Amino acid sequence: MKTVRIGICGLGTVGSGTFNVIKRNGQEINARAGCAIQVVQVGCRRDNPACDLRDVEVTRDIFAVARNPDVDILVEMLGGTTTAKDLIETAIANGKHVVTANKALIAEHGNELFAAARAKGVSIAFEAAVAGGIPIIRILKEGLSANRIEWLAGIINGTSNFILTEMRDKGRSFEDVLAEAQRLGYAEADPTFDVEGIDAAHKLVILGSLAFGMPLQYDKVYTEGISKIAPMDVSYAGELGYRIKHLGIARKHADNRVELRVHPTFIPERRLIANVDGVSNAVAVKGDAVGSTLYYGPGAGAEPTGSAVISDIIELSRTLLAPPEYRAPYLGVQDDQLTNYEILPIEEIETCYYLRMSAADQPGVLSKITQILSDAGISIEALIQKQPHEHDMQVPVILLTNSVQEKKINQAIALIEALDTIVGSVVRIRVETL
């Protein structure tokens, strides 16, 4: 049995999980790979007490791993887009295959890294970059390869999902739940990447490129976070039969234009994906042949993500000696078949909308609001007008619209906000039936 030699750079959460699963399940992994998978070198700033490194060479110079002639596959577990990029480029230049869990690096620099790897005849694998232990990348590249993917929608950030779940179940504020998420280790000290949708956007652009066979276009993703979601909106969603989830949505239109958007979304509560709670992830995919499918599981964690990393190691080990043209293409189709589809601006997407506004408690207010919507050709699907609290001169008005182009709803909102009977801004959340 041949031996495939692995070098791991970074021994944090995912790096240590990967190392420990290889050590614990080595017999099963080797049997499935058809070769012996051996970690021969680890590059890390400091040892991780969770890992037994007695039989492994350890270096503080991660670039030594990338240059080591005894390493066949380099596993990059650093994160970030600077040192990690330099490391991977060094590994490629030295003829090494690469496995990474780095979604930001793939989303922002994947096109150029893939080109460098192709030129050198090596591969980059990135199953662990999206949705942790859910093998969604392999599903899109292989399991659903017979399908024309029509759309996909994913809960692909566990921190945001945890916050929205707690807000719904316990009526807590965003700020309160965020503080708890930070205490529990679900959110970073600076939670911007999670709660403002940047992490989800990195993952969505990877999924969208795989689904539709197009180059990565991270700069075209519309991104909106959950920091402005109020407990009352979560409550009203329940009254209307919906739940709020932070979704990444990719959809291909008949004219070959593509939507790539991340934002809070009303989903009917009967949908399976609406019932994915806590820090779990889920991705729904609609293919023309298979129909609607859903993939659910842990979106992060040492060993769930390590499991995805090792699946890439196994796959690369099987094809290590195969000519590059016989290896699975990076983005689901052969390089010369990638298509630069136009990404639809957010103003041109069509969906339904939830609107909440605070109106003066006086006659005729509601008729003015509905007239503005009617003049814009916007139909109302549902309407709730709450009773004012005692001594309160304002009433909440909640509307669900039928499907309308975003620029039209924006124009209507501007006219509603200009009414002297409307206090403050109109809250708008997109609605998807999936």
HELIX and SHEET records of a PDB file:
HELIX    1   1 THR A   13  ARG A   24  1                                  12    
HELIX    2   2 GLY A   26  ALA A   33  1                                   8    
HELIX    3   3 ILE A   62  ARG A   67  1                                   6    
HELIX    4   4 THR A   83  ALA A   93  1                                  11    
HELIX    5   5 LYS A  103  LYS A  120  1                                  18    
HELIX    6   6 GLU A  127  ALA A  129  5                                   3    
HELIX    7   7 ILE A  136  ARG A  138  1                                   3    
HELIX    8   8 ILE A  139  GLY A  143  3                                   5    
HELIX    9   9 GLY A  158  LYS A  170  1                                  13    
HELIX   10  10 PHE A  174  LEU A  184  1                                  11    
HELIX   11  11 THR A  192  VAL A  195  1                                   4    
HELIX   12  12 ILE A  198  PHE A  212  1                                  15    
HELIX   13  13 TYR A  218  LYS A  220  5                                   3    
HELIX   14  14 PRO A  231  GLU A  239  1                                   9    
HELIX   15  15 LEU A  272  ASN A  275  5                                   4    
HELIX   16  16 ALA A  302  ARG A  318  1                                  17    
HELIX   17  17 PRO A  324  TYR A  326  5                                   3    
HELIX   18  18 ASP A  335  GLN A  337  5                                   3    
HELIX   19  19 ILE A  346  GLU A  348  5                                   3    
HELIX   20  20 VAL A  365  ASP A  375  1                                  11    
HELIX   21  21 GLU A  406  GLU A  417  1                                  12    
SHEET    1   A 6 GLU A  57  THR A  59  0                                        
SHEET    2   A 6 ALA A  36  GLY A  43  1                                        
SHEET    3   A 6 THR A   3  CYS A   9  1                                        
SHEET    4   A 6 ILE A  73  GLU A  76  1                                        
SHEET    5   A 6 HIS A  97  THR A 100  1                                        
SHEET    6   A 6 ILE A 124  ALA A 125  1                                        
SHEET    1   B 6 TYR A 222  THR A 223  0                                        
SHEET    2   B 6 VAL A 258  PRO A 268  1                                        
SHEET    3   B 6 TYR A 242  LYS A 252 -1                                        
SHEET    4   B 6 ILE A 149  ILE A 155 -1                                        
SHEET    5   B 6 SER A 280  GLY A 287 -1                                        
SHEET    6   B 6 GLY A 291  PRO A 298 -1                                        
SHEET    1   C 6 TYR A 222  THR A 223  0                                        
SHEET    2   C 6 VAL A 258  PRO A 268  1                                        
SHEET    3   C 6 ILE A 422  VAL A 431  1                                        
SHEET    4   C 6 GLU A 350  ALA A 360 -1                                        
SHEET    5   C 6 GLN A 394  THR A 401 -1                                        
SHEET    6   C 6 ILE A 380  GLN A 385 -1                                        
SHEET    1   D 5 TYR A 222  THR A 223  0                                        
SHEET    2   D 5 VAL A 258  PRO A 268  1                                        
SHEET    3   D 5 ILE A 422  VAL A 431  1                                        
SHEET    4   D 5 GLU A 350  ALA A 360 -1                                        
SHEET    5   D 5 VAL A 404  GLN A 405 -1                                        
END                                                                             
